[in-house]
């Protein structure tokens, strides 16, 4: 097998964008900034963040508003929820979690 064929096979299995999404999300970047940097759609960014969470053992809580892309990340679900509530996230009357901007 030629070196070029090996590179083509490796390129299909290794996606550097997945690691970049996890790194940028860990640094507090917005979904739009991550999507621009990695040349991905918002939906692809959310899917990559879910994959990174599973791989790293993290938890991401998303704002329940359909158009909002705010999120809070942490190590465990309870710790992430406590941190989000301390930062101003609130539950609405339907028990959905909303970011501070959407809860107003």
Secondary structure as UniProt FT lines:
FT   HELIX           3..13
FT   HELIX           16..26
FT   TURN            27..28
FT   HELIX           31..38
FT   HELIX           42..56
FT   STRAND          59..62
FT   TURN            66..67
FT   STRAND          71..74
FT   HELIX           77..86
FT   TURN            87..88
FT   STRAND          90..91
FT   TURN            93..94
FT   STRAND          97..98
FT   TURN            100..103
//
